[in-house]
């Protein structure tokens, strides 16, 4: 159980951390171009 669910949990947590950090960076440095590129990065990592 733990072994089977460990890697999905790690990948999900890493994606959450990446998403939060990119959101903070976008919020600090101003938006739309950087935000869309960050979303593209997130979606490509998700696949």
ABEGO torsion letter per residue (X at the ends): XAAAAAAAAAAAAAAAAAAAAAAAAAAAAEBAAAAAAAAAAAAAAAX
